[in-house]
Amino acid sequence: MITRIQPGARMSEAVVHGDTIYLSGQVGEPGDDVAMQTRTALAEIETLLAEAGSDKSKILMAQIWLADIADFEAMNSVWDAWVDTANPPARATGESRLASPDYKVEIIVIAAKA
């Protein structure tokens, strides 16, 4: 069974297949600094995971894209305060041109259902 959460014409914010939850890339508010955009993206991840029947302790993998790798430490300071340190996911971080120059970070996660 496949469940689509907040489906739109182009994409769904999350898709649940079996016991796995796939989230689309989450971003912050354009114009905010990277720390604030990271906080906003992580809050949206928590909301979507809850809607799908899970939470951040069940994140299996995170991909983090930064528009400028120089923002790595600022993003990490927010991530480190947020992540469940008892259940850290696998994670990859890289630099990429994002959909808009106003976005500084995009976070994609895959999680297990609770």
N, C-alpha and C positions, 0 to 999 in steps of 0.2 A: 504494500500500500504506500502511496506517495501523498503527502500532505503539503500543500503550498501555503506559506504564511505571507500575508500582505502581497498577493500577486498583482502585477501590473502588466501593461502591454508588452514591456520589454523584458521584465525579470520579476522574480519573487524575492522578497527580503530574506526568506529562509525556505528551505525545502527539507522535509523530514522523509527519510526512506528507511523503513525498518526502525532500528535503534540508533540511526545516525542522523545528525542535524548538520546541514550545510548552510552557512550564512553567506550572503553576498557581502561585498566590501562595504564597510561602515566608515563614514567620514564625519568630521565635525562641521562647524559653521564656517563658511568661507570668510576669510579675513581674520579669524582668531589665530593666536599663536599656536605652535605645534603642541604645547602642553595642554591647552584648552581643547584643541581639536581631538587630542588623544582621549581626554576625559569624556568628551561627548560621544565619541565612537564607542568607548568601552561601556558607557551607560546604555547605549542603544543595543550593544551586544547582550548585556544582561537582560534587558527587556525582551529581546527576541528569543533568547534561550528560555526564559521563564514561560513565554507564550508557547514554546515548543515542548515544554515539560522537562527542562533541564536547568543547569546553572553553571557558573564559571568553573566549578571544581571538576566538571565533566568535559572540559575542553581538551580535545586530543591534539589538535594542531592549530597553530596560528601563523599566518603570513602577514607581515607588516611591511608596507611600502611607504617609504619616505620620499618626498619630492627633493629633499636635500639631506644627504647622509650626515651632514654636519649637525642635524637635529637629533641624532641618535641618542645622545645623553639626556636631552630634555624629554624625549619620548619615553626613554627607559625609566626616568624618575617617576613618571606617572604609572607606567606599566608595573614597575616593581612594587608600588604601593597598592596596586589593584589585584594583581595575580594571586591565586590561591597557592601559597608557597608549599603547602602540603601536597599539592597536585599540579605541579607545573607542566604545561603542555610542551610538546615539541614545538619549536618555533624557528622561523626564518625571517630575516629582515634584509631588505635591499633598497636600493635607490631606483626610482622610476619616475618618469613624467606622468603625473596623474591627470584625470579627466579635465580638470580646470587648474589654472595656475594659483587659484585661491585655496586649493586644498594642499595641505602639508603632509598629511598622513592618511593612509587607508588601511584598515585592519580586516582581515578575512579569517574566519575560524570554522573549524569542523569540530563537532562535539557529539558525545554520546547522550542518549536520553537518560534521565535520572532513574 
